[in-house]
Amino acid sequence: MNALVLAIICYAAFILAYNTYGKFVGRRLFELGSNKKLTPAHTMEDGVDYVPTKKSILFGHHYTSIAGTGPIVGPAIGVIWGWVPAVIWVVIGSIFMGAVHDFGSLIISERNEGKSMGEVTKDIVGPTSKNLFLAVIFFLLLIVIAIFAMIIGKLFIMYPASVFPVWMEIPIAMVLGYLVYKKGMKVGPLSIVAILLMYLTIWMGATFFNFASPESIMGMTPIMFWLSVLFIYAFIASVLPVQQLLQPRDYMNSHELLIAMGLLIIGLVVVRPDIVAPAIRTNVPGAPGSMIPLLFITIACGAISGFHSLVSSGTTSKQLDKEEDAMFIGYGSMLLEGALAILVIIACTAGLGDSAAWTARYADWASASGLGAKLGAFIDGGASFLTGLGLSVAFARTILAVFVVSFAATTLDTATRIQRYVVAEIAEDIKFKPLQGKYAATAFAVLSALALAMARDGGAGAMILWPLFGASNQLLAALSLMVITVYLAKKDKPVLYTGIPMVFMMVMTAWGMINNLVAYYSSANYLLLFINIIILVLEVWMIIESFKAVKHYRANKLANKKVA
């Protein structure tokens, strides 16, 4: 099949879905626009976390926070089972599961003072469920922070030309934020200047600052050095007011993404390659299980991701200017992430050249399991589209490498910021004052993730953690859908639209986590085995609590009717 035709079909489906199913969900389930009250960004404005933000800027912040490298790594692995299952899952998952999940999480949090999903769970399901949910979130974010720091470190080593432009984004973004918020200058012209400066640094990185990492840096291996630097950065970025770094940097990254996607799409139109990967491939030598459930766990971001509920309720809901903006930001961002995942699938299945080149990377599970092979498949495949526009191979690869690293960095500091909220909430609940402060909670979040990262092959084991990340991430999505479903049930709204995706994700993630248990036990990965068991137990416990909450609500409702 021609890759351009496939892209047109998928993108048409996303546009149609936004204007039909998305609006139906907003109107029918959440009565979008009926709530005329001011959002928490106005009623609780503090200039740090609660900040009313323009729709376009918040869209950029939210989208870059949820995207990260998830919709790149996951689809780049998932195509090992063929391009058809990957495309179907991304399109169907994004429209009917992921976008509803993100939109619902944002609305529910915004209507509950911008509280996190953990706090919202307490109000909707019960106090016990809140603690269980926070525990699941803590373990997921622990894995997310460790994995994405390792991914960035690995990419710095693989693509040294990306180091200079990535770090230059920080001062550019901070100046942008200062001029917009402190000097009141218009964001439009400034954003154009910022993007031009960013691409200038990319050219400089590819031309002048492409230096390979030495074997030892300050007595540390390159990966350990970069992990140390990245966790220091994550600490600083996560305690700064959002408008000083996160918002402007994410706003820049959203433009970078649109430009990169635009270049890839234009390159796709010019090159018009055919897909060389098999349509469906059920027998993958060395795979740790069958395509079902592994596909639904491997491709998370791009279809549905529990991490998105943390972003929706952890940061975005605190910056929502008007409730009506939630449709564009929540539902729209997920569909755009699906669009990115489709581009990744096409780059990995049509951009590598011929079927022999594809088979060389995807012959068996081992050949496709390395982090370098996964990210390299997208960067090299995507670069083949950009070179069709006349760009040099080095410049094209640097553009895509910076693009991937920028989004991984966004996820890193956003996850650290949310983990700070989680740690502080847990500390407050158990009355442990030393971890209730902003700096102490952030330090705990950073140090615990650093310990996990270093425990896995000296910081090089990101892909060892990926199966656990995928399963726990999808579990969180199922639990968030469960909270949304209970919320809708209490509002006497239809629950099938969230209930069916909830059941599907619960079955797939439980199945996948049981597979993980067997794999971790067989390979003597007892740390991951222990974490996996804890998360699985928490899932079962929270499901029981949710059923009890619905049963109790219905019993009270029936009793009230009889009294009336």
C-alpha positions in Angstrom: 0.0 0.0 0.0 1.2 3.5 -0.6 2.1 5.4 2.6 0.6 8.7 1.4 -2.8 7.1 0.8 -2.7 5.5 4.3 -1.8 8.8 5.9 -4.7 10.6 4.1 -7.2 8.0 5.2 -6.1 8.1 8.9 -6.0 11.9 9.1 -9.4 12.2 7.5 -10.7 9.8 10.2 -9.2 12.0 13.0 -10.7 15.2 11.6 -14.1 13.6 11.2 -14.0 12.1 14.7 -13.2 15.5 16.3 -16.1 17.2 14.6 -18.6 14.3 15.3 -17.8 11.9 18.1 -15.7 14.4 20.1 -18.5 17.0 20.1 -21.0 14.3 20.9 -19.0 13.2 24.0 -18.5 16.8 25.1 -22.2 17.6 24.7 -23.9 14.4 25.8 -21.6 13.1 28.5 -20.0 16.2 30.1 -22.5 19.0 29.1 -19.6 21.1 28.0 -20.4 24.8 28.3 -23.1 24.3 30.9 -20.8 25.2 33.7 -20.6 29.0 33.8 -18.4 29.2 36.8 -14.8 30.5 36.6 -12.2 27.8 36.3 -9.7 27.1 39.1 -7.0 28.9 37.1 -9.0 32.1 38.0 -10.5 31.3 41.4 -7.2 29.8 42.8 -4.7 31.8 40.8 -1.3 31.8 42.5 1.1 32.7 39.7 2.9 29.3 40.1 0.7 26.4 39.3 -2.8 28.0 38.9 -2.3 30.4 35.9 -5.0 31.3 33.4 -3.5 30.6 30.0 -4.5 31.3 26.4 -6.0 28.3 24.6 -3.2 28.1 22.0 -0.4 28.3 24.6 -2.0 25.7 26.9 -2.7 23.4 23.9 1.1 23.5 23.2 2.0 22.9 26.8 -0.5 20.0 27.2 0.3 18.4 23.8 4.0 18.4 24.3 3.6 17.1 27.8 1.5 14.1 26.8 3.4 13.3 23.6 7.0 12.8 24.7 8.7 9.9 23.0 5.8 7.6 23.8 4.1 7.9 20.4 7.5 7.3 18.8 9.0 4.4 20.7 5.8 2.4 21.1 4.7 2.4 17.5 8.3 1.9 16.4 8.2 -1.4 18.4 4.6 -2.3 17.6 5.1 -2.5 13.8 7.0 -5.7 14.4 3.5 -7.3 14.2 2.8 -5.6 10.9 1.5 -2.2 10.0 -2.2 -3.1 9.9 -2.7 -3.9 13.6 -0.6 -0.9 14.6 -2.6 1.5 12.4 -6.0 0.1 13.5 -5.1 0.3 17.2 -3.8 3.9 16.9 -6.8 5.2 15.0 -9.6 3.3 16.9 -7.8 3.7 20.3 -7.2 7.5 19.8 -10.8 8.3 18.8 -12.9 6.1 21.1 -10.5 5.5 24.1 -7.6 7.9 24.4 -9.3 11.2 23.5 -12.3 10.4 25.7 -10.0 9.5 28.5 -7.9 12.7 28.3 -11.0 14.9 27.8 -12.8 13.3 30.7 -9.9 13.6 33.1 -9.4 17.3 32.3 -13.1 18.1 32.8 -13.5 16.2 36.0 -10.3 17.8 37.5 -11.3 21.3 36.4 -14.7 20.9 38.0 -13.0 19.7 41.2 -10.7 22.7 41.9 -8.0 21.4 39.6 -7.3 18.4 41.8 -5.2 15.5 40.7 -6.9 12.3 39.7 -5.9 10.9 43.0 -7.7 13.6 44.9 -10.7 13.4 42.5 -10.9 9.7 43.1 -11.3 10.3 46.8 -14.4 12.5 46.1 -15.9 10.3 43.5 -15.1 6.7 44.7 -13.8 7.0 48.3 -10.9 7.7 50.6 -9.3 4.2 50.2 -9.4 4.4 46.4 -7.6 7.7 46.5 -4.6 6.2 48.4 -4.6 3.2 46.0 -4.7 5.5 43.0 -1.9 7.6 44.3 0.2 4.5 44.9 -0.3 3.4 41.3 0.5 6.9 40.1 3.7 7.0 42.2 5.0 3.7 40.8 4.1 4.7 37.2 5.8 8.1 37.5 8.8 6.5 39.1 9.2 4.3 36.0 8.4 7.2 33.6 11.0 9.5 35.1 13.7 6.8 35.1 12.9 5.7 31.5 12.7 9.1 29.9 15.9 10.3 31.5 17.7 7.2 30.2 16.2 7.7 26.7 17.5 11.3 26.6 20.9 10.2 27.8 21.0 7.5 25.2 20.0 9.9 22.5 22.7 12.4 23.5 25.2 9.6 23.0 23.7 8.3 19.8 23.2 11.8 18.2 25.7 14.2 19.8 24.7 17.0 17.4 21.4 17.2 19.4 23.1 18.2 22.6 23.8 21.9 21.8 20.4 22.8 20.4 18.5 20.9 23.1 20.2 22.8 25.9 19.9 26.1 24.1 16.1 25.7 24.1 16.2 26.5 27.8 17.5 30.1 27.7 15.4 30.8 24.5 12.3 29.6 26.3 13.0 31.6 29.5 13.5 34.8 27.5 10.3 34.1 25.6 8.4 33.6 28.9 9.9 36.8 30.4 9.0 39.0 27.4 5.4 37.6 27.3 4.5 37.6 31.0 6.7 40.4 32.4 6.8 42.8 29.4 3.4 42.0 27.9 4.8 41.5 24.4 2.7 39.6 21.9 3.5 35.9 21.8 3.0 35.5 18.1 5.9 37.4 16.7 8.1 36.3 19.6 7.4 32.6 19.0 8.5 33.0 15.3 11.8 34.5 16.5 12.2 31.7 19.1 11.6 29.0 16.5 14.1 30.6 14.1 16.7 30.7 16.8 16.0 27.1 17.7 16.5 25.9 14.2 19.6 28.0 13.9 21.0 26.1 16.9 20.0 22.8 15.2 22.1 23.8 12.2 25.0 24.8 14.4 24.8 21.5 16.3 24.9 19.5 13.0 27.7 21.7 11.6 30.0 22.8 14.5 29.1 20.9 17.7 28.7 17.3 16.6 31.2 15.8 19.1 31.0 12.2 20.2 30.9 11.5 23.9 34.2 10.3 25.4 34.4 7.0 27.2 34.5 8.8 30.6 33.2 12.2 31.7 34.2 13.4 35.1 35.0 9.9 36.1 31.6 8.6 35.0 30.3 6.7 32.0 28.5 8.9 29.5 25.1 7.6 30.4 25.7 8.1 34.1 26.9 11.6 33.5 23.9 12.6 31.5 21.5 11.0 34.0 23.1 13.1 36.8 22.8 16.3 34.7 19.2 15.5 33.6 18.0 14.8 37.1 19.5 18.1 38.4 17.7 19.9 35.5 14.4 18.0 36.2 14.6 19.2 39.8 15.1 22.9 38.9 12.5 22.8 36.1 9.9 21.2 38.3 10.0 23.8 41.1 10.1 26.9 38.8 6.8 28.7 38.1 5.2 27.1 35.0 5.3 30.4 33.0 9.0 30.8 33.5 10.2 27.6 31.7 7.6 24.9 31.1 4.9 26.9 29.3 7.2 28.8 26.9 9.4 25.8 26.3 6.4 23.6 25.6 4.9 26.3 23.4 8.1 26.3 21.4 8.2 22.5 21.2 4.6 22.5 20.0 5.7 24.7 17.1 8.8 22.4 16.6 6.5 19.4 16.4 4.1 21.0 13.9 7.1 22.0 11.8 8.7 18.6 12.0 5.4 16.9 11.2 4.8 19.3 8.4 8.3 18.6 6.9 7.6 14.8 7.3 4.2 15.1 5.6 5.6 17.3 2.8 8.5 14.8 2.4 6.0 12.0 2.3 4.0 13.8 -0.4 7.2 14.3 -2.5 8.7 10.8 -2.0 5.4 8.8 -1.9 7.0 5.6 -0.8 5.2 2.2 -0.6 5.0 0.3 2.7 7.6 -2.5 2.6 6.7 -4.1 6.0 4.3 -7.0 6.1 0.6 -6.2 6.8 0.2 -8.7 9.6 2.8 -10.8 11.2 1.6 -13.0 14.1 4.7 -15.2 14.6 7.5 -13.0 15.9 10.6 -15.1 16.9 11.7 -14.4 20.4 8.7 -12.2 21.4 7.8 -12.5 25.1 4.2 -13.3 24.2 1.5 -13.1 21.5 0.5 -10.0 19.6 -2.6 -9.8 21.9 -2.2 -8.4 24.5 1.4 -7.2 23.8 0.3 -4.8 21.0 -2.1 -2.9 23.3 0.6 -2.5 25.9 3.5 -1.7 23.6 1.7 1.1 21.7 0.3 3.2 24.6 0.9 6.9 23.8 -0.6 7.4 20.4 -3.7 5.3 21.2 -4.4 5.6 25.0 -2.1 6.4 27.8 -2.8 6.7 31.6 0.0 9.3 31.9 -2.2 11.7 30.0 -4.7 11.7 32.9 -1.9 12.9 35.2 -1.1 15.8 32.8 -4.8 16.7 32.3 -5.4 16.8 36.1 -1.9 17.6 37.3 -1.1 20.7 35.3 -3.5 21.5 32.5 -6.6 21.8 34.6 -4.9 24.4 36.7 -4.3 26.5 33.7 -7.6 26.2 31.8 -8.9 29.7 31.1 -12.4 28.6 30.0 -14.1 25.2 30.3 -15.0 25.3 26.6 -11.3 25.1 25.8 -11.2 21.6 27.2 -12.5 20.1 24.0 -9.7 21.5 21.8 -7.0 20.8 24.4 -8.1 17.5 25.8 -9.8 15.7 22.9 -7.9 17.5 20.1 -4.4 16.9 21.6 -4.9 13.1 21.7 -6.0 13.0 18.1 -2.9 15.0 17.1 -0.8 12.5 19.1 -2.4 9.7 17.1 -1.5 11.6 13.9 2.1 11.6 15.1 2.0 7.9 15.8 0.7 7.3 12.3 3.7 9.2 10.9 6.1 7.1 13.0 4.5 3.9 11.8 4.9 5.1 8.2 8.5 6.2 8.7 9.3 2.8 10.2 7.5 0.7 7.5 8.0 2.8 4.4 11.0 5.0 5.0 13.8 2.4 5.5 14.0 1.5 1.8 13.0 -2.0 1.0 11.7 -5.1 2.7 15.3 -6.3 3.3 16.2 -3.2 5.2 13.0 -3.5 7.3 13.6 -7.2 8.0 17.2 -6.4 9.1 15.7 -4.3 12.0 12.7 -6.4 12.7 13.7 -10.0 11.9 13.0 -11.1 15.5 12.3 -9.5 18.8 15.9 -9.2 19.8 16.9 -7.2 16.7 14.1 -4.7 17.3 14.3 -4.6 21.1 17.3 -2.3 21.5 16.6 1.3 22.2 18.9 2.4 19.4 17.1 0.2 16.9 13.7 1.6 17.9 14.5 5.3 17.8 16.9 4.8 14.9 14.2 3.3 12.8 12.1 6.4 13.1 15.0 8.9 12.8 16.5 7.2 9.8 13.1 6.4 8.2 11.9 10.0 8.8 15.2 11.4 7.5 14.7 9.7 4.2 11.5 11.8 3.8 13.4 15.0 4.7 16.2 14.3 2.3 13.6 14.2 -0.4 13.2 17.9 0.3 16.8 18.6 -0.4 18.1 18.6 3.2 21.4 16.9 4.0 21.3 13.5 5.8 23.1 15.0 8.8 20.8 18.0 9.1 17.7 15.9 8.7 18.8 13.4 11.4 19.7 16.2 13.8 16.2 17.8 13.2 14.5 14.6 14.2 16.9 13.7 17.0 16.3 17.2 18.6 12.6 16.7 18.1 12.6 13.4 19.9 14.9 14.6 22.7 12.8 17.8 23.2 9.7 15.8 23.8 11.4 13.3 26.0 12.6 16.3 28.1 9.1 17.7 28.3 7.8 14.4 29.6 10.7 14.2 32.1 10.1 17.5 33.8 6.3 17.3 33.6 6.4 13.8 35.2 8.7 15.1 37.9 6.4 18.0 38.6 3.4 15.7 38.9 5.4 13.3 41.1 6.1 16.2 43.4 2.3 16.7 43.8 1.9 13.0 44.4 4.6 12.7 47.0 3.4 15.8 48.8 -0.2 14.5 48.8 0.9 11.1 50.2 3.1 12.8 52.8 0.2 15.0 53.9 -2.2 12.0 54.2 0.2 10.1 56.4 1.2 13.3 58.2 4.9 13.1 57.3 5.9 16.7 57.3 9.5 16.4 55.9 8.1 15.5 52.4 5.2 17.9 52.3 7.3 20.9 51.1 7.9 21.6 47.4 11.7 21.1 47.4 11.7 18.0 49.6 9.0 16.3 47.6 10.8 17.1 44.3 14.1 15.9 45.7 12.5 12.6 46.7 10.9 12.2 43.3 14.2 12.8 41.5 16.4 10.7 43.8 14.1 7.7 43.8 13.9 7.7 40.0 17.7 8.1 39.8 18.1 5.1 42.1 15.8 3.0 39.8 17.7 4.2 36.7 21.1 3.3 38.1 19.8 -0.1 39.4 19.1 -1.1 35.8 22.4 -1.9 34.1 24.1 1.2 35.3 21.6 3.5 33.6 21.5 1.7 30.3 18.4 -0.5 30.9 15.6 1.7 29.6 14.1 -1.1 27.5 14.2 -3.5 30.4 11.7 -1.2 32.1 9.6 -0.5 29.0 7.3 -3.6 29.3 6.5 -2.6 32.9 6.0 1.0 31.9 3.6 -0.1 29.2 1.5 -2.3 31.4 1.4 0.0 34.4 0.7 3.0 32.1 -2.3 1.2 30.4 -3.5 0.1 33.8 -3.6 3.7 35.0 -5.6 4.5 31.8 -8.1 1.8 32.8 -8.4 3.1 36.3 -8.8 6.7 35.2 -11.6 5.5 32.8 -13.1 3.7 35.8 -13.2 6.9 37.8 -14.7 8.8 34.9 -17.3 6.0 34.5 -18.3 6.2 38.2 -18.5 10.0 37.9 -20.9 9.7 34.9 -22.9 7.0 36.7 -23.4 9.4 39.6 -24.5 12.1 37.2 -27.0 9.6 35.6 -25.1 9.9 32.3 -24.6 7.0 29.8 -21.6 4.9 30.9 -21.0 2.7 27.9 -18.8 5.3 26.1 -16.2 5.0 28.9 -17.2 1.7 30.4 -16.4 -0.4 27.3 -12.9 1.1 26.9 -12.4 0.7 30.6 -13.2 -3.1 30.5 -11.1 -3.6 27.4 -8.0 -1.9 28.9 -8.4 -3.7 32.2 -8.4 -7.1 30.5 -5.5 -6.3 28.3 -3.3 -4.8 31.0 -4.1 -7.6 33.5 -3.2 -10.1 30.8 0.0 -8.2 30.0 1.0 -7.9 33.6 0.6 -11.6 34.2 2.9 -12.1 31.2 5.4 -9.8 32.9 5.3 -11.7 36.1 6.3 -14.9 34.3 9.0 -13.1 32.3 10.5 -11.3 35.3 10.5 -14.4 37.5 12.1 -16.5 34.7 14.9 -13.9 34.2 15.3 -13.3 38.0 14.4 -9.6 37.7 13.1 -9.5 41.3 12.9 -5.7 41.6 10.6 -5.4 38.6 8.7 -8.6 39.7 8.1 -6.9 43.1 6.9 -3.6 41.5 4.7 -5.5 39.1 3.0 -7.5 41.9 2.3 -4.4 43.9 0.7 -2.6 41.0 -1.4 -5.7 40.1 -2.7 -6.0 43.7 -3.5 -2.3 43.7 -5.5 -2.7 40.5 -7.6 -5.5 41.9 -8.2 -3.6 45.2 -9.2 -0.4 43.4 -11.7 -2.2 41.2 -13.3 -3.7 44.2 -13.6 -0.3 45.9 -15.1 1.2 42.7 -17.8 -1.5 42.5 -18.6 -0.9 46.2 -18.9 2.9 45.6 -21.4 2.4 42.7 -23.4 -0.2 44.6 -23.5 2.1 47.6 -24.6 5.1 45.5 -27.4 3.1 43.8 -28.6 1.8 47.1 -28.8 5.3 48.6 -30.6 6.5 45.4 -33.2 3.8 45.6 -33.7 4.4 49.3 -34.2 8.2 48.7 -36.8 7.4 46.0 -38.8 5.2 48.4 -38.7 7.9 51.0 -39.9 10.5 48.5 
